[in-house]
Amino acid sequence: MKKLFFIIGLVGLVSLSVSGQKKRELTTQVSVDYTLPKISYDVVITMECSRLIPGPFRQYAEQQLGVSPEITSEGEEWTIKNIKFIPRALPDPKASYTVNAIGEYNSILLNVTPEGFLAGVGSGNTNRTRDEEIVYEEKEKSVGTGINYVYFGIRSTQKEVLDSNFTEMEVEGEMRRVWDPIERHVLKENKDYVDEITSEIFNIRKKRLELLAGGSATAEALKALDELEANYMSLFMGKRETREVVKTISFIPEKADESIVLFRFSANDGITAKNNVSAIPYIVELKNIYVPKKDAQQAGNSRPVPSLSYREPAVADLCLLKGKETVMTVRSVIPQLGFIKQFPLDVINNEGISIDFYPQYGSIKGIMKK
């Protein structure tokens, strides 16, 4: 009867002794499935967004303080802080295989990762792919409170107004008209706040100078005065509220020498639609690709024998371009652009060898004699 091999799928560091095992007869076909990986990239873009908030008293800045505000209208300013490419191994549906056993067989140890990637043959090592974090987050560095001058200090929102009023009173035996104003309160106007806050800004500066001149200044007192002045000045000069934004885009290399627009970026809007031609394109290209050659036996249509499939991966420069400028180049292993080869099972069993694989690439890591 023709000899076939029974493949045992194991996960983790489970070992099985095969030495001296007796050949057995299978009446039911047994199948073990495994897959080779392809590499995908999580492109993690970390950005900083500054919200521009104009001061409510900006029209008085030149008159009251002798300075011109830089922020005169609302808007956003975006910058890219860094871009990371995080490789991930995904099952390649074009490289899924099944090994069957029936009839007379010799047992053999097969290690498979939880994802179904081949990790080893006749070996107890699983070489599991290191888990990576999946990143998508938006971190707020500051709360968008805007600028509200009523809460900068303890102040009333009303002011006292005296209305003219005259009454008739007897003074030294004569009736005279005497001014007797009527008091009432009304809401303050912007100009009232401008005058108050301008006076307080100069009082803060005077107090800081007195503390420094008198030698009684402390770091805490100066810091408090600086913060209070900065809050008041923001009413005239405006301010920026900054937050960090992290976005993740997936990219899977499919063809050699391909050029793909990952995203487009605008300083006013951040990441925009890919069809927004006014924004700067960030492009990924694969250059200087090295692909192992197929040998004649692998390339020909030889009679199939029970075998394990593995990768001969390609290597390429993964280049990130900002428009036409190359901003990052990384030499990377890209298994799906290489070739798939076969290793006969009878060689593994008859020669008593074990093979370790790189599960994330599907390529051979080492071949050892037991």
BELHU-V453160 format. One record per residue. N is the residue number from 1. PSI is psi in radians with two decimals (999 if undefined). NEAR is the number of other C-alpha atoms within 8 Angstrom. Layout:
# BELHU-V453160
n:N psi:PSI near:NEAR
n:N psi:PSI near:NEAR
This chain:
# BELHU-V453160
n:1 psi:2.48 near:4
n:2 psi:2.38 near:5
n:3 psi:2.27 near:8
n:4 psi:3.08 near:11
n:5 psi:2.35 near:14
n:6 psi:2.08 near:12
n:7 psi:2.20 near:13
n:8 psi:2.08 near:9
n:9 psi:2.21 near:9
n:10 psi:2.57 near:9
n:11 psi:2.31 near:10
n:12 psi:-2.86 near:8
n:13 psi:0.98 near:7
n:14 psi:2.25 near:7
n:15 psi:2.69 near:7
n:16 psi:2.19 near:5
n:17 psi:2.27 near:4
n:18 psi:-0.10 near:8
n:19 psi:2.34 near:4
n:20 psi:0.15 near:4
n:21 psi:2.51 near:7
n:22 psi:2.45 near:5
n:23 psi:2.46 near:8
n:24 psi:2.94 near:8
n:25 psi:2.19 near:8
n:26 psi:2.27 near:10
n:27 psi:-0.27 near:6
n:28 psi:2.33 near:5
n:29 psi:2.35 near:8
n:30 psi:2.35 near:8
n:31 psi:2.49 near:9
n:32 psi:2.25 near:10
n:33 psi:2.53 near:9
n:34 psi:2.92 near:11
n:35 psi:2.70 near:13
n:36 psi:2.60 near:15
n:37 psi:2.83 near:16
n:38 psi:2.68 near:13
n:39 psi:2.23 near:15
n:40 psi:2.76 near:12
n:41 psi:2.28 near:11
n:42 psi:1.97 near:13
n:43 psi:1.86 near:12
n:44 psi:2.00 near:13
n:45 psi:2.07 near:12
n:46 psi:2.11 near:12
n:47 psi:2.79 near:13
n:48 psi:2.21 near:12
n:49 psi:2.17 near:13
n:50 psi:2.11 near:11
n:51 psi:2.18 near:11
n:52 psi:2.14 near:14
n:53 psi:1.93 near:14
n:54 psi:2.58 near:14
n:55 psi:2.47 near:14
n:56 psi:-0.33 near:8
n:57 psi:0.43 near:10
n:58 psi:-0.50 near:14
n:59 psi:-0.22 near:6
n:60 psi:-0.02 near:10
n:61 psi:-0.81 near:14
n:62 psi:-0.73 near:9
n:63 psi:-0.80 near:6
n:64 psi:-0.64 near:7
n:65 psi:-0.17 near:8
n:66 psi:0.42 near:7
n:67 psi:2.73 near:6
n:68 psi:2.27 near:8
n:69 psi:2.46 near:10
n:70 psi:-0.58 near:6
n:71 psi:1.96 near:12
n:72 psi:-0.17 near:9
n:73 psi:2.75 near:7
n:74 psi:2.62 near:9
n:75 psi:-3.05 near:8
n:76 psi:2.59 near:11
n:77 psi:2.14 near:11
n:78 psi:2.47 near:13
n:79 psi:2.60 near:9
n:80 psi:2.16 near:9
n:81 psi:-0.81 near:8
n:82 psi:2.80 near:7
n:83 psi:2.24 near:9
n:84 psi:2.48 near:8
n:85 psi:2.00 near:8
n:86 psi:1.95 near:8
n:87 psi:2.50 near:8
n:88 psi:2.41 near:10
n:89 psi:2.16 near:10
n:90 psi:2.58 near:8
n:91 psi:2.31 near:11
n:92 psi:1.92 near:10
n:93 psi:-0.30 near:6
n:94 psi:-0.07 near:4
n:95 psi:0.93 near:8
n:96 psi:2.41 near:10
n:97 psi:2.74 near:8
n:98 psi:2.35 near:8
n:99 psi:2.21 near:10
n:100 psi:2.64 near:11
n:101 psi:2.35 near:13
n:102 psi:2.64 near:14
n:103 psi:-2.57 near:12
n:104 psi:2.35 near:13
n:105 psi:2.79 near:14
n:106 psi:2.35 near:13
n:107 psi:2.66 near:11
n:108 psi:2.59 near:12
n:109 psi:2.22 near:14
n:110 psi:2.17 near:14
n:111 psi:2.26 near:17
n:112 psi:2.39 near:15
n:113 psi:2.91 near:13
n:114 psi:-0.45 near:6
n:115 psi:-0.14 near:6
n:116 psi:0.21 near:10
n:117 psi:2.50 near:15
n:118 psi:2.19 near:14
n:119 psi:-0.53 near:17
n:120 psi:2.73 near:15
n:121 psi:2.17 near:11
n:122 psi:0.41 near:11
n:123 psi:2.60 near:12
n:124 psi:0.02 near:9
n:125 psi:2.33 near:10
n:126 psi:-0.44 near:12
n:127 psi:0.87 near:8
n:128 psi:2.51 near:7
n:129 psi:2.32 near:6
n:130 psi:2.31 near:4
n:131 psi:2.44 near:4
n:132 psi:2.67 near:5
n:133 psi:2.50 near:4
n:134 psi:2.09 near:4
n:135 psi:2.11 near:8
n:136 psi:1.95 near:7
n:137 psi:2.76 near:7
n:138 psi:1.95 near:8
n:139 psi:2.23 near:8
n:140 psi:2.13 near:9
n:141 psi:-0.47 near:7
n:142 psi:2.65 near:7
n:143 psi:2.35 near:6
n:144 psi:1.45 near:5
n:145 psi:-0.22 near:4
n:146 psi:-2.77 near:5
n:147 psi:2.08 near:9
n:148 psi:1.88 near:6
n:149 psi:-0.32 near:8
n:150 psi:-0.59 near:7
n:151 psi:-0.04 near:7
n:152 psi:1.50 near:9
n:153 psi:3.01 near:5
n:154 psi:1.95 near:5
n:155 psi:2.65 near:6
n:156 psi:2.60 near:5
n:157 psi:0.02 near:7
n:158 psi:2.77 near:8
n:159 psi:2.73 near:9
n:160 psi:2.35 near:8
n:161 psi:2.37 near:8
n:162 psi:2.04 near:8
n:163 psi:2.43 near:8
n:164 psi:2.35 near:8
n:165 psi:2.31 near:8
n:166 psi:2.45 near:9
n:167 psi:2.76 near:8
n:168 psi:2.15 near:8
n:169 psi:2.58 near:8
n:170 psi:2.10 near:8
n:171 psi:2.04 near:7
n:172 psi:0.78 near:4
n:173 psi:0.00 near:5
n:174 psi:2.56 near:6
n:175 psi:2.14 near:8
n:176 psi:2.69 near:8
n:177 psi:2.15 near:8
n:178 psi:2.35 near:8
n:179 psi:2.14 near:8
n:180 psi:1.45 near:8
n:181 psi:2.61 near:9
n:182 psi:2.18 near:8
n:183 psi:2.37 near:8
n:184 psi:2.85 near:8
n:185 psi:2.41 near:8
n:186 psi:2.81 near:8
n:187 psi:2.46 near:7
n:188 psi:2.66 near:9
n:189 psi:2.96 near:6
n:190 psi:-0.72 near:7
n:191 psi:-0.57 near:6
n:192 psi:-0.77 near:8
n:193 psi:-0.70 near:10
n:194 psi:-0.82 near:10
n:195 psi:-0.75 near:8
n:196 psi:-0.87 near:8
n:197 psi:-0.63 near:9
n:198 psi:-0.75 near:10
n:199 psi:-0.70 near:8
n:200 psi:-0.62 near:8
n:201 psi:-0.82 near:11
n:202 psi:-0.55 near:8
n:203 psi:-0.68 near:8
n:204 psi:-0.79 near:10
n:205 psi:-0.68 near:8
n:206 psi:-0.75 near:8
n:207 psi:-0.72 near:8
n:208 psi:-0.77 near:11
n:209 psi:-0.71 near:8
n:210 psi:-0.71 near:8
n:211 psi:-0.73 near:10
n:212 psi:-0.74 near:9
n:213 psi:-0.62 near:7
n:214 psi:-0.10 near:7
n:215 psi:0.24 near:6
n:216 psi:0.15 near:7
n:217 psi:2.38 near:10
n:218 psi:2.77 near:6
n:219 psi:-0.67 near:6
n:220 psi:-0.74 near:6
n:221 psi:-0.74 near:8
n:222 psi:-0.67 near:10
n:223 psi:-0.72 near:8
n:224 psi:-0.71 near:8
n:225 psi:-0.70 near:10
n:226 psi:-0.77 near:8
n:227 psi:-0.71 near:8
n:228 psi:-0.75 near:9
n:229 psi:-0.71 near:10
n:230 psi:-0.68 near:8
n:231 psi:-0.77 near:9
n:232 psi:-0.71 near:12
n:233 psi:-0.52 near:10
n:234 psi:-0.38 near:11
n:235 psi:-0.49 near:14
n:236 psi:-0.72 near:15
n:237 psi:-0.28 near:14
n:238 psi:3.14 near:17
n:239 psi:2.96 near:10
n:240 psi:2.36 near:8
n:241 psi:2.11 near:11
n:242 psi:2.41 near:11
n:243 psi:2.72 near:11
n:244 psi:2.30 near:12
n:245 psi:2.25 near:12
n:246 psi:2.18 near:13
n:247 psi:2.56 near:11
n:248 psi:2.27 near:10
n:249 psi:2.38 near:8
n:250 psi:2.45 near:8
n:251 psi:2.21 near:9
n:252 psi:2.01 near:7
n:253 psi:2.22 near:10
n:254 psi:-0.54 near:7
n:255 psi:2.67 near:6
n:256 psi:2.60 near:9
n:257 psi:0.53 near:8
n:258 psi:2.70 near:9
n:259 psi:2.06 near:8
n:260 psi:2.34 near:7
n:261 psi:1.96 near:10
n:262 psi:-0.82 near:10
n:263 psi:2.92 near:11
n:264 psi:2.54 near:14
n:265 psi:2.37 near:12
n:266 psi:2.42 near:11
n:267 psi:-0.36 near:9
n:268 psi:-0.48 near:8
n:269 psi:-0.10 near:10
n:270 psi:-2.46 near:11
n:271 psi:2.20 near:8
n:272 psi:-3.10 near:11
n:273 psi:2.62 near:7
n:274 psi:-0.34 near:9
n:275 psi:0.11 near:4
n:276 psi:1.58 near:8
n:277 psi:-0.21 near:7
n:278 psi:-0.27 near:4
n:279 psi:2.74 near:9
n:280 psi:2.22 near:10
n:281 psi:2.42 near:13
n:282 psi:2.08 near:13
n:283 psi:2.47 near:13
n:284 psi:2.35 near:12
n:285 psi:2.59 near:12
n:286 psi:2.11 near:13
n:287 psi:2.84 near:10
n:288 psi:0.90 near:6
n:289 psi:2.28 near:11
n:290 psi:2.10 near:7
n:291 psi:2.13 near:10
n:292 psi:2.58 near:9
n:293 psi:2.51 near:4
n:294 psi:2.39 near:7
n:295 psi:2.95 near:6
n:296 psi:-0.67 near:6
n:297 psi:-0.72 near:7
n:298 psi:-0.62 near:10
n:299 psi:-0.45 near:7
n:300 psi:3.02 near:6
n:301 psi:1.14 near:6
n:302 psi:2.84 near:6
n:303 psi:2.23 near:4
n:304 psi:2.46 near:4
n:305 psi:2.73 near:5
n:306 psi:2.08 near:10
n:307 psi:2.85 near:8
n:308 psi:2.41 near:9
n:309 psi:2.50 near:9
n:310 psi:2.96 near:12
n:311 psi:2.54 near:14
n:312 psi:1.62 near:11
n:313 psi:2.76 near:15
n:314 psi:2.75 near:15
n:315 psi:2.39 near:12
n:316 psi:2.82 near:13
n:317 psi:2.05 near:12
n:318 psi:1.95 near:12
n:319 psi:2.34 near:13
n:320 psi:2.21 near:12
n:321 psi:2.40 near:13
n:322 psi:1.72 near:11
n:323 psi:-2.03 near:8
n:324 psi:-0.02 near:5
n:325 psi:2.21 near:6
n:326 psi:2.09 near:9
n:327 psi:-0.25 near:8
n:328 psi:2.41 near:7
n:329 psi:2.20 near:9
n:330 psi:2.25 near:7
n:331 psi:2.16 near:8
n:332 psi:2.62 near:8
n:333 psi:2.18 near:9
n:334 psi:1.59 near:14
n:335 psi:-0.64 near:16
n:336 psi:-0.24 near:12
n:337 psi:0.03 near:11
n:338 psi:-2.60 near:12
n:339 psi:2.77 near:13
n:340 psi:2.27 near:8
n:341 psi:2.97 near:9
n:342 psi:2.52 near:9
n:343 psi:2.02 near:9
n:344 psi:2.38 near:10
n:345 psi:-0.53 near:10
n:346 psi:-0.50 near:7
n:347 psi:-0.75 near:10
n:348 psi:-0.79 near:10
n:349 psi:-0.81 near:10
n:350 psi:-0.58 near:6
n:351 psi:-0.14 near:7
n:352 psi:0.85 near:9
n:353 psi:2.81 near:12
n:354 psi:2.63 near:13
n:355 psi:2.32 near:13
n:356 psi:2.47 near:13
n:357 psi:2.72 near:13
n:358 psi:1.82 near:11
n:359 psi:-0.59 near:15
n:360 psi:-0.26 near:11
n:361 psi:-0.36 near:15
n:362 psi:0.24 near:15
n:363 psi:2.81 near:11
n:364 psi:2.30 near:11
n:365 psi:-0.69 near:8
n:366 psi:2.63 near:7
n:367 psi:2.21 near:9
n:368 psi:2.60 near:7
n:369 psi:2.23 near:7
n:370 psi:999 near:5
